[in-house]
Amino acid sequence: MKKILLLSDTHSYMGDDILKYARQADEVWHAGDIGDLKVTDTLQQVKPLRAVYGNIDDDEARKEFPLHNRFMCEGVDVWITHIGGYPGSYDKRVREELYRNPPKLFICGHSHILKVMPDKKTGLLHMNPGAIGKHGFHTVRTMLRFEIDNGDIRNLEVIEFKR
């Protein structure tokens, strides 16, 4: 079993509020728009990190992290990318592959809008943790945590902070 902390759109913000939850996880996943790489450096000192770069990230972030990160975790096929859309409105850059070879868990960021929903057409579960950074239009900062165990995704929890 793995306890996952999922965040996105830090936009260079890293605080004790995030680190508190990172320390409780087995792995931290970041769905892009990291900003300053001090964010990911700090997270990597605390727990194993899987991340992708986002549209605001510079060349250094793009050298360190991929645009797409697809991997297996505890029997679950996971695909993380920054700009992916959501069921019924996937981004054209991922749509064909999602329908051809859907993962069990599809994660993206970018919108700053927390969203967790199943895709009945493909059978995947879509997650967008919203934005945990302090830059953007969102009024509540959010991240997700959940467990993956033997092919099951369970105990999903929304973590919220005032901006």
N, C-alpha and C positions, 0 to 999 in steps of 0.2 A: 504494500500500500504506500502511496505517495501523497503527501499533503502539498498542494500547489497554491502559491500566491500569484495571482494574475493581475498585472497592471499595464497601463499604457499611458502615453501622452504625459510624461513627467515634465517635458519642456524645461529640463535642467534642474527641477526641484527634487531634492532629496532631504527628507526630514526624519526625525525620530518616530513620527507617526507611521511612516512606511516601514522603517527598520524594525519596529516592535513586531509587526506582523510577519516580516521577512524571517525573523529569527524563529518564529513558530512553524514555518514551512519546511518541507524537505527540499523543494526547489522553488525558484522564483522565475516566472515567465514574463517577459516585457514585449508588448505588441507594438513597439515603435514610437517615434517622436521622443527619443531619449533626450536630445539636447546635449548638454555637456556630458562627456564620457565619465566624469567623476561620479555620475549617477550609477552607471553600470559597474564601475570599478568598486564603488562602495558595496553594492549588492553582491558582487562576486566575492568580496571578503567575508560576507556573512553566510551565503548559501550558494549552491550551484545555480547558474543562471542560463536560461535559454532566451534569446532575444532576436529581434529583427530591427532593421533600420526603418525609419519613417521618412516622410517627405520633407521634414524640416532638418533632418540629420545631415551632417557634413561628410566630407570625404573620409575622415578618420573613422567615423561610425560605420560608414559603408564598407570600409576595409575590414573592420572587426566583426560585423554582423551581416548576415545575408538579408535579401529582400523577402525570401520565403524560407521558413524553417519547418520541414516536415519530418516527423520522427515517431517512434513508437514509445509509449509510456505505459507500463503495467497493462499491456494488452490493448491499448487504445491508440489508434492511428490519429495523430494530431498534426494539424497544419496551422501555423501562425504566419500571418502577413499583416502589414499595416493597413493598406487600403483594400478591403475585400467586399464591402457591402454587407448585405444580409439576405436571408431567404426571400425570394421573389424580386430581389433587386441587387444581385451580385454585380460587382465591378466587372467590366468586360475583360480585364486582364486575367481574371481567375475563373470566370464563369464556365468556359468550356471544360477545363480540367476538373472543376468541382462536379460537374454533371457526368463526366467520363469516369472519374476515379475519386469519388467522394471519401474524405476522411470520416472518422466517427465524430471528431471534434474539430470544428473550424473556428479559429480565433482571429479577430482583427481589432484594430483601434480606429484612430483617425477622426471619427465623428464626434468624440467627446460625449456620446450618448450611451449610457449603460443599456445593454440589450442582451437577453439570453432567450433563445427561441429555437424550437426544433424546425428542421426543414422536412416536411412530410414527403416531398418529392424525392429527396436523396437519402433520407434517414439520418442525416448528420445533426449534430447539436451545434448551434452557432452561439458564440460568446463574444461580446465586446464589453470590456470592463469599464468603459467610460474613461474619464481623465482623472488622474490623481495629482497632476501638476496644478500650479496656480495661474497658468496662462491660458486664456481662452474664454469662451462665452459661458461655460458651465457655472452653475451657482453652487453645486454640491460636488465635491471631489469623491471619486469612487474607485474601488478595486474589488476583485472577487477572490474568494478562496474556496477550495473544494478538494475532494479526495478522488483519486483514481485507484481502483483496486480490482485486479483480475478482470479487466474489461469493462468495469462499471464506473460511471462518473456519479458521485453522490456527495451529500452534505454541502451543497452549494450555499455560500453565504455572501451577502453584499456588505461591504465595509464602506461606510460613508463618513466624510468629514466636511465641515463647513469650509467654504472658501475664504 
